[in-house]
């Protein structure tokens, strides 16, 4: 939009789907949002007539990939979707955190400006790729600059700001995947 931020892919459209609110949500909210994004009918929700080819999830928590989440991933992938998730910010084994540890999900760790794994990023064999996620330093120059919204329980004013986390790296991977798909249709 010409205000400080540019995307990775100028060829694709974004399908914003809110699976969780500021006050949280349930696993059902997550896997139904994932399936709906891929074009799967969900009871009580209008059909998504523009299914996503890439589903990005900057969310997760401690635990194994339960069967319902794995089933949602499998269903979304069977519709042609690529699933990308942030690995988590607990400086722990990524295999301990879902949905990034689900089979078929591209799990993204955070790298620093020097291309090292950040101090907070989850790590290990269940990480598929690392992407810039920012790192905490003496000033904002080591952080990522991104869009924000100042709402606390409902959408507020859009703005931009600095931050760090695997949730900054995973969108870069999602954008790259969408760019690759848009060029190889």
C-alpha positions in Angstrom: 0.0 0.0 0.0 3.0 2.3 -0.2 3.4 2.7 3.5 6.6 1.2 4.7 5.9 -2.5 4.1 6.1 -4.6 0.9 5.1 -8.2 0.4 7.0 -11.1 -1.0 4.5 -11.9 -3.7 2.9 -9.2 -5.9 1.1 -11.9 -8.0 -1.3 -13.5 -5.4 -4.2 -12.4 -3.3 -4.5 -12.8 0.5 -7.4 -14.6 2.1 -7.5 -13.4 5.7 -9.0 -16.0 8.0 -9.0 -15.4 11.8 -8.8 -18.8 13.5 -8.1 -17.4 17.0 -9.1 -14.1 18.6 -7.1 -12.0 21.1 -8.8 -14.0 23.8 -7.9 -17.3 22.3 -9.9 -20.1 20.8 -10.1 -23.8 20.6 -8.3 -26.5 18.5 -11.6 -26.9 16.6 -11.4 -23.2 15.6 -7.9 -23.9 14.2 -8.6 -27.0 12.2 -12.0 -25.8 10.8 -10.3 -22.5 9.7 -7.5 -24.5 8.0 -10.0 -26.7 6.2 -12.3 -23.8 5.2 -9.3 -21.9 3.9 -8.6 -24.9 1.6 -12.2 -24.9 0.3 -13.7 -27.7 2.4 -17.3 -27.0 3.4 -17.8 -26.3 7.2 -21.3 -26.5 8.7 -22.8 -23.1 9.5 -20.2 -21.2 7.4 -20.6 -19.9 3.8 -18.5 -21.9 1.3 -15.1 -20.5 0.5 -15.2 -20.1 -3.3 -11.6 -18.9 -3.5 -9.6 -21.6 -1.7 -6.1 -20.8 -0.6 -3.1 -22.5 -2.1 -0.9 -21.6 0.9 -2.2 -21.7 4.4 0.0 -19.8 6.9 -0.3 -20.4 10.7 1.6 -18.2 13.1 0.2 -20.0 16.0 0.9 -23.1 18.1 1.4 -24.6 21.5 3.1 -27.3 23.4 2.0 -30.8 22.6 2.0 -33.5 20.0 0.0 -33.2 16.7 -3.3 -34.6 17.7 -5.3 -36.8 15.3 -7.9 -34.1 14.6 -5.3 -31.5 13.6 -3.3 -34.0 11.5 -6.6 -34.9 9.8 -7.3 -31.3 9.0 -3.7 -30.9 7.7 -4.2 -34.0 5.5 -7.6 -32.8 4.2 -6.2 -29.3 3.4 -3.2 -30.8 1.6 -5.5 -33.1 -0.4 -7.2 -30.0 -1.7 -3.9 -28.8 -3.0 -2.9 -26.5 -0.1 0.6 -26.0 1.3 0.7 -25.6 5.1 3.3 -23.3 6.7 3.6 -22.9 10.5 5.9 -21.0 12.9 8.1 -23.3 14.9 7.6 -21.4 18.2 9.5 -19.1 20.4 10.4 -21.3 23.5 14.0 -22.2 22.6 12.9 -25.8 22.7 12.6 -28.8 20.4 10.2 -27.9 17.6 8.9 -31.5 17.6 7.2 -30.6 21.0 4.9 -28.0 19.4 1.8 -28.3 17.3 0.7 -27.6 14.5 4.3 -27.2 13.2 5.1 -30.8 14.2 2.3 -32.3 12.1 3.3 -34.4 9.2 3.3 -32.4 5.9 3.6 -28.9 7.6 6.5 -26.7 6.6 7.8 -25.7 10.1 9.7 -22.4 10.2 12.3 -21.3 12.7 13.6 -17.8 13.1 17.1 -16.6 12.0 18.9 -13.5 13.0 20.3 -10.8 10.7 23.6 -12.8 10.7 21.7 -15.9 9.5 22.1 -17.7 12.9 19.3 -19.3 14.8 17.8 -16.8 17.2 18.1 -17.3 20.9 14.3 -17.8 21.3 13.5 -19.9 18.3 12.5 -23.5 18.6 15.0 -25.8 16.8 15.8 -29.4 15.9 15.1 -32.0 13.3 11.4 -31.0 13.0 12.4 -27.5 11.6 12.2 -27.5 7.9 13.6 -24.1 7.2 14.6 -20.9 9.0 13.8 -17.4 7.9 14.5 -13.9 9.3 12.5 -13.4 12.5 14.4 -10.6 14.1 16.4 -10.7 17.3 16.5 -8.6 20.4 19.4 -6.1 20.5 20.3 -2.7 21.6 17.9 -1.0 19.2 15.2 -1.7 16.7 17.6 -2.4 13.8 17.7 -6.1 14.7 13.9 -6.5 14.9 11.5 -7.1 12.0 9.2 -4.3 10.9 5.6 -5.3 10.1 2.0 -4.4 10.2 0.0 -4.3 13.5 -3.4 -3.5 14.7 -4.0 -1.7 18.0 -7.3 -3.5 18.8 -7.5 -5.4 22.1 -10.7 -7.4 21.6 -12.0 -6.0 18.3 -10.1 -4.7 15.3 -8.6 -1.2 15.9 -6.4 1.1 14.0 -3.8 -0.4 11.6 -0.2 0.6 12.1 3.3 -0.7 11.7 5.9 -1.6 14.4 8.9 -3.7 15.4 9.0 -7.2 16.8 10.6 -10.6 16.7 9.5 -14.2 16.6 9.0 -17.2 14.4 5.7 -15.6 13.4 7.8 -13.1 11.4 9.8 -15.7 9.6 6.9 -18.0 8.7 5.1 -15.4 6.6 8.2 -14.9 4.5 8.2 -18.6 3.7 4.5 -18.6 3.0 4.9 -15.6 0.6 7.8 -17.4 -1.2 5.7 -20.6 -1.5 2.8 -18.5 -3.0 5.2 -16.8 -5.4 6.5 -20.1 -6.6 3.0 -21.5 -7.0 1.8 -18.3 -8.9 4.7 -18.6 -11.3 4.2 -22.3 -11.9 0.5 -22.7 -12.3 
